[in-house]
Amino acid sequence: MKNVVLFGAGQVGTMVSRLLGSGFAISCFADNREGKWGSFIAGIPVVSPEESLLFAPECYCLCVMDEERASQMETQLRELGFDGEIFQAGALRAFDARVATMRLLAEQIHEKNIPGDVAELGVFRGDFAVLINAAFPDRTIHLFDTFEGFPSEDIQIEFDHGLSEAKAGDFSETARDIVEKRLQNREKALFYKGYFPSTFQACMAKEFAFVSIDADLYAPTAAALPLFWERLSPGGVLLVHDVNSLQYTGAGKAVKEFCLEEGILPVPVCDLHGSVLLRKEWKA
Ligand SMILES: C[S@@+](CC[C@H](N)C(=O)[O-])C[C@H]1O[C@@H](n2cnc3c(N)ncnc32)[C@H](O)[C@@H]1O
């Protein structure tokens, strides 16, 4: 078993600590942010890069996605005198547990004939919507977004409750047409441009088999959960992104409140942003 230090005690480091297999023993997290030193993540201490060397690690894992930052961190470790193995969590970019989970669910939903349309709230440029549309080629896909970025009314709530540092207009570099052109089965897509939940009015009589909720913020997530849950088929699934996010804490707050109210136990997905699944009970 290799003694490893995880360099980077943020979102990526936290997920890497869960993803590492039995071949590794984590000594500590190293981080350049002084404010983190002395704290613990899942019982593992966070120390300075200098102090991490005292754990005599055999290897370091660079827990950032940005290649430039990873290269700076590698230089820093070499300058501190570490001459062992250094590997990068950036390789995880190629593998996405959220995408894999959605594809597995699509196979199951087809196999079990679970009825309903599919949907995404928070589409942006359609990275995930394109994959949902490909995985459910025979289902109507409902796509909800302002396509103008975060709405100012939701941002005010984030600010008032200290939920994130999101700004009105973040994620505005998109357009409905950009997304539409990317869809493999675009004849199956219905777009709802504007403020959610107002745009949901047209879907009150719909039934859903799979819904991705990826709006980042508290207000749209809190509004979406009961609207979609009520219209979810038995065996249908809500996949909510950013529930364990350190950057956007509103999605997690909305899920926690909703699950408490409904008596639901969310199933965690070990992707980098801490998604969860909420599944309606199914009987064969
Ligand atoms: C993180 S992005 C979505 C990313 C996308 N799922 C992907 O795979 O790339 C979040 C999106 O939620 C949208 N959004 C947030 N609050 C909204 C609201 N109240 N109504 C409509 N769209 C909203 C934003 O416009 C933004 O495009």
The ligand as an SDF file (V2000), in Angstrom:
LIG
                    3D

 27 29  0  0  0  0  0  0  0  0999 V2000
  -24.0010   25.2080  -14.1010 C   0  0  0  0  0  0  0  0  0  0  0  0
  -25.0150   25.8350  -15.3350 S   0  0  0  0  0  0  0  0  0  0  0  0
  -25.6520   24.3520  -16.0440 C   0  0  0  0  0  0  0  0  0  0  0  0
  -24.5820   23.4740  -16.6330 C   0  0  0  0  0  0  0  0  0  0  0  0
  -25.1000   22.4280  -17.5780 C   0  0  0  0  0  0  0  0  0  0  0  0
  -26.0050   21.4930  -16.9360 N   0  0  0  0  0  0  0  0  0  0  0  0
  -23.9500   21.6800  -18.2340 C   0  0  0  0  0  0  0  0  0  0  0  0
  -23.9460   20.4520  -18.2400 O   0  0  0  0  0  0  0  0  0  0  0  0
  -23.0350   22.3170  -18.7520 O   0  0  0  0  0  0  0  0  0  0  0  0
  -26.3810   26.4560  -14.4250 C   0  0  0  0  0  0  0  0  0  0  0  0
  -27.4770   27.0210  -15.3100 C   0  0  0  0  0  0  0  0  0  0  0  0
  -28.6370   27.2250  -14.5170 O   0  0  0  0  0  0  0  0  0  0  0  0
  -29.3590   28.3120  -15.0720 C   0  0  0  0  0  0  0  0  0  0  0  0
  -30.2790   28.8420  -14.0590 N   0  0  0  0  0  0  0  0  0  0  0  0
  -30.0020   29.1310  -12.7640 C   0  0  0  0  0  0  0  0  0  0  0  0
  -31.1000   29.6110  -12.1560 N   0  0  0  0  0  0  0  0  0  0  0  0
  -32.1090   29.6180  -13.0810 C   0  0  0  0  0  0  0  0  0  0  0  0
  -33.4980   29.9860  -13.0420 C   0  0  0  0  0  0  0  0  0  0  0  0
  -34.1030   30.4430  -11.9220 N   0  0  0  0  0  0  0  0  0  0  0  0
  -34.2260   29.8400  -14.1820 N   0  0  0  0  0  0  0  0  0  0  0  0
  -33.6520   29.3650  -15.3100 C   0  0  0  0  0  0  0  0  0  0  0  0
  -32.3480   29.0010  -15.4090 N   0  0  0  0  0  0  0  0  0  0  0  0
  -31.5820   29.1310  -14.2970 C   0  0  0  0  0  0  0  0  0  0  0  0
  -28.2620   29.2890  -15.4730 C   0  0  0  0  0  0  0  0  0  0  0  0
  -28.7030   30.1660  -16.4730 O   0  0  0  0  0  0  0  0  0  0  0  0
  -27.1370   28.3450  -15.9460 C   0  0  0  0  0  0  0  0  0  0  0  0
  -27.1110   28.2190  -17.3490 O   0  0  0  0  0  0  0  0  0  0  0  0
  1  2  1  0
  2  3  1  0
  2 10  1  0
  3  4  1  0
  4  5  1  0
  5  6  1  0
  5  7  1  0
  7  8  2  0
  7  9  1  0
 10 11  1  0
 11 12  1  0
 11 26  1  0
 12 13  1  0
 13 14  1  0
 13 24  1  0
 14 15  1  0
 14 23  1  0
 15 16  2  0
 16 17  1  0
 17 18  1  0
 17 23  2  0
 18 19  1  0
 18 20  2  0
 20 21  1  0
 21 22  2  0
 22 23  1  0
 24 25  1  0
 24 26  1  0
 26 27  1  0
M  CHG  2   2   1   9  -1
M  END
$$$$
